Amino acid sequence: MKKLLINSVLCMFAFSANAQLLMDALDPTASGTLFRNDVMNKKDLAEIKGSAYLVDEFRLADVAGIKQQIMVRYNAMTDMIEVETPKKEVFSLMKKEPFNTITIIPFTDKIKLLNYKTKETEIYGYLVELFNSNKIALYRRDRVILQKGKEALNTYSPAVPARYVKANEEFFISKNGEMAFPAPRNKKELLETFPEKKTEITDFIKKNDYSHKDEKSMLNMIRFISGS
């Protein structure tokens, strides 16, 4: 029994050493920034319909705090950045600074790790930066949720498999570098958020549609308010 325990401990150390070598090979200056993504190896995930990713393939990216470009993709269900090594092993990027900006190449899509608040709680997670100028930033939250499956009740009602479902896009605003908050849902909330621009916003809405659910509409409004 004692010999078995010693062998188990040695195996654990060997795994840790190999993982660390892989991390160091990826970037010697960013030791400990990745951890093994065990979720990727669960067989039951293969039975779930749909995808946890808005973009399934790994894409080249610049990551703040890492010198070399790496292959990444965003898991919109777990809210994690997954990294693929040259050996096709998958790790997850640690959620900490300085690895808080991921820029996808060549699209220049920028994913930011930051604190933001929803109506329910505060979250430390990833948002897509759509605009950032004159102390106003606009972000989009991409999310996939897991819809539970249903067992067959009888021969006339077949089983329904679990499925990944894309949630509606949500938009967040940050003023003066402060914590991002949900974008105003209507004219009243918009004027309360930017009281110093009350007259200008009122005139703008008379001539333009505003929807907190539409990305183009949100961008037009925030650009107008920022003066960009």
C-alpha positions as CSV (number, residue, x, y, z in Angstrom):
1,M,0.0,0.0,0.0
2,K,2.8,2.4,0.9
3,K,4.6,1.6,-2.4
4,L,1.4,2.3,-4.3
5,L,1.0,5.6,-2.5
6,I,4.6,6.6,-3.3
7,N,4.1,5.7,-7.0
8,S,0.9,7.8,-7.1
9,V,2.7,10.8,-5.7
10,L,5.6,10.4,-8.1
11,C,3.1,10.3,-11.0
12,M,1.5,13.5,-9.8
13,F,4.8,15.2,-9.7
14,A,5.7,13.9,-13.2
15,F,2.4,15.3,-14.6
16,S,3.0,18.7,-12.9
17,A,6.5,18.9,-14.3
18,N,5.4,18.0,-17.8
19,A,2.6,20.5,-17.7
20,Q,5.0,23.2,-16.4
21,L,7.5,22.4,-19.2
22,L,4.7,22.8,-21.7
23,M,3.7,26.1,-20.3
24,D,7.3,27.3,-20.2
25,A,7.8,26.2,-23.8
26,L,4.8,28.3,-24.8
27,D,6.2,31.3,-23.0
28,P,9.1,31.2,-20.5
29,T,8.1,34.7,-19.2
30,A,4.5,33.7,-18.4
31,S,4.9,30.7,-16.1
32,G,1.7,29.4,-14.6
33,T,-0.7,31.3,-17.0
34,L,-2.3,28.1,-18.3
35,F,-3.9,25.2,-16.6
36,R,-5.1,21.9,-18.0
37,N,-8.6,21.9,-19.3
38,D,-10.1,18.6,-18.1
39,V,-13.5,19.6,-19.3
40,M,-12.4,19.1,-22.8
41,N,-11.9,15.4,-22.2
42,K,-15.3,14.5,-20.8
43,K,-17.1,12.0,-23.0
44,D,-20.6,13.1,-22.0
45,L,-20.0,16.6,-23.6
46,A,-19.9,14.8,-27.0
47,E,-23.6,13.9,-26.6
48,I,-24.7,17.6,-26.2
49,K,-26.1,19.1,-29.4
50,G,-24.8,22.4,-30.7
51,S,-21.6,24.2,-29.6
52,A,-20.3,26.0,-26.6
53,Y,-18.4,28.3,-29.0
54,L,-19.6,31.1,-31.3
55,V,-16.4,30.4,-33.3
56,D,-15.4,26.7,-33.0
57,E,-11.9,26.9,-34.5
58,F,-8.8,28.2,-32.7
59,R,-7.6,31.5,-34.0
60,L,-4.2,33.3,-33.8
61,A,-4.2,36.0,-31.1
62,D,-2.0,38.5,-29.3
63,V,-2.4,38.1,-25.5
64,A,-1.3,40.8,-23.1
65,G,1.6,39.5,-21.0
66,I,2.7,36.8,-23.5
67,K,5.4,37.6,-26.0
68,Q,4.5,35.2,-28.7
69,Q,1.2,34.9,-30.6
70,I,-0.9,31.8,-29.6
71,M,-4.0,29.9,-30.8
72,V,-7.1,30.7,-28.8
73,R,-10.9,30.4,-28.8
74,Y,-13.5,31.6,-26.4
75,N,-15.8,29.2,-24.6
76,A,-19.0,31.2,-24.3
77,M,-20.5,28.7,-21.8
78,T,-17.6,28.5,-19.3
79,D,-16.4,32.1,-19.9
80,M,-12.9,30.9,-20.4
81,I,-10.2,31.5,-23.1
82,E,-8.9,28.1,-24.3
83,V,-5.4,27.8,-25.7
84,E,-4.3,25.2,-28.2
85,T,-0.6,24.2,-28.1
86,P,1.3,23.0,-31.2
87,K,0.7,19.4,-30.0
88,K,-3.1,20.1,-30.1
89,E,-3.4,19.9,-26.3
90,V,-5.9,22.3,-24.8
91,F,-5.3,24.5,-21.8
92,S,-7.3,27.4,-20.3
93,L,-5.8,30.8,-19.8
94,M,-5.7,31.9,-16.1
95,K,-8.1,34.8,-15.4
96,K,-5.7,37.3,-14.0
97,E,-3.6,40.2,-15.0
98,P,-1.6,40.9,-17.1
99,F,-3.4,38.5,-19.4
100,N,-6.5,40.7,-19.6
101,T,-6.6,41.7,-23.3
102,I,-6.9,39.1,-26.1
103,T,-6.7,40.5,-29.7
104,I,-7.8,38.1,-32.4
105,I,-5.6,38.4,-35.6
106,P,-6.2,39.7,-38.3
107,F,-9.8,40.7,-37.3
108,T,-8.6,42.9,-34.4
109,D,-11.5,41.7,-32.3
110,K,-10.6,42.6,-28.8
111,I,-11.7,40.5,-25.8
112,K,-11.2,42.2,-22.4
113,L,-11.1,40.6,-19.0
114,L,-12.7,43.0,-16.5
115,N,-15.1,43.5,-13.7
116,Y,-18.7,44.3,-14.7
117,K,-22.0,44.2,-13.0
118,T,-25.3,42.7,-14.2
119,K,-28.7,43.3,-12.6
120,E,-28.0,40.2,-10.4
121,T,-24.4,40.3,-9.4
122,E,-20.8,41.4,-10.2
123,I,-18.7,39.3,-12.6
124,Y,-15.0,39.0,-13.4
125,G,-15.1,37.8,-16.9
126,Y,-14.7,38.4,-20.6
127,L,-16.4,41.0,-22.7
128,V,-15.9,42.0,-26.3
129,E,-14.8,45.6,-26.6
130,L,-16.8,47.3,-29.4
131,F,-15.8,50.9,-28.7
132,N,-13.4,52.8,-26.4
133,S,-12.9,56.6,-26.7
134,N,-13.2,59.8,-24.7
135,K,-13.7,57.9,-21.4
136,I,-16.6,55.9,-22.7
137,A,-16.4,52.2,-23.6
138,L,-19.0,49.8,-25.0
139,Y,-18.8,46.1,-24.5
140,R,-20.8,43.0,-25.7
141,R,-21.3,39.9,-23.6
142,D,-21.4,36.7,-25.6
143,R,-23.0,33.8,-23.8
144,V,-24.0,30.2,-24.5
145,I,-26.2,28.4,-22.0
146,L,-26.7,24.7,-21.5
147,Q,-30.3,23.6,-22.0
148,K,-31.0,20.4,-20.1
149,G,-32.3,17.4,-21.9
150,K,-35.4,15.4,-21.1
151,E,-35.8,11.7,-20.8
152,A,-38.5,9.9,-22.8
153,L,-41.7,9.6,-20.7
154,N,-43.1,6.9,-23.0
155,T,-42.8,5.5,-26.5
156,Y,-44.8,8.4,-27.9
157,S,-42.6,11.2,-26.4
158,P,-38.9,10.7,-27.5
159,A,-36.0,11.8,-25.3
160,V,-34.8,15.4,-25.9
161,P,-30.9,15.7,-25.8
162,A,-29.2,18.4,-23.9
163,R,-28.3,21.4,-26.1
164,Y,-26.1,24.4,-26.2
165,V,-28.2,27.5,-26.8
166,K,-26.8,31.0,-27.7
167,A,-28.2,33.6,-25.4
168,N,-29.2,37.1,-26.5
169,E,-26.4,39.5,-26.8
170,E,-26.0,41.9,-23.8
171,F,-24.3,45.3,-23.9
172,F,-22.4,47.1,-21.2
173,I,-21.0,50.6,-20.8
174,S,-18.1,51.9,-18.8
175,K,-17.7,55.6,-18.0
176,N,-14.3,57.1,-17.0
177,G,-12.7,53.6,-16.6
178,E,-15.2,52.6,-13.9
179,M,-16.9,49.2,-13.6
180,A,-19.0,48.4,-16.7
181,F,-22.8,48.2,-16.2
182,P,-25.8,47.2,-18.4
183,A,-26.5,49.5,-21.2
184,P,-29.6,51.7,-20.8
185,R,-32.7,49.9,-22.0
186,N,-34.7,53.0,-23.0
187,K,-34.6,56.8,-23.5
188,K,-35.2,57.5,-19.8
189,E,-32.4,55.3,-18.6
190,L,-30.1,56.7,-21.3
191,L,-30.8,60.3,-20.1
192,E,-30.2,59.3,-16.5
193,T,-26.8,57.7,-17.5
194,F,-25.7,60.8,-19.4
195,P,-27.5,63.8,-17.9
196,E,-24.9,66.2,-19.2
197,K,-25.9,65.2,-22.8
198,K,-29.7,65.4,-22.2
199,T,-30.5,67.8,-25.0
200,E,-28.2,66.3,-27.5
201,I,-29.4,62.7,-26.9
202,T,-33.1,63.8,-27.1
203,D,-32.5,65.4,-30.5
204,F,-30.5,62.3,-31.7
205,I,-33.3,59.9,-30.7
206,K,-35.8,62.0,-32.6
207,K,-33.8,61.4,-35.8
208,N,-32.5,57.9,-35.1
209,D,-33.8,54.6,-33.7
210,Y,-32.3,53.4,-30.4
211,S,-32.4,49.8,-29.3
212,H,-30.3,48.4,-26.5
213,K,-30.6,45.0,-28.2
214,D,-29.0,46.1,-31.5
215,E,-25.2,46.4,-31.8
216,K,-25.2,48.9,-34.6
217,S,-27.8,51.1,-32.8
218,M,-25.7,50.9,-29.6
219,L,-22.5,51.8,-31.4
220,N,-24.1,54.8,-33.2
221,M,-25.4,56.1,-29.9
222,I,-22.2,55.7,-27.9
223,R,-20.1,57.2,-30.7
224,F,-22.4,60.2,-30.8
225,I,-22.3,60.7,-27.0
226,S,-18.5,60.4,-26.9
227,G,-18.1,62.9,-29.8
228,S,-16.1,60.5,-31.9
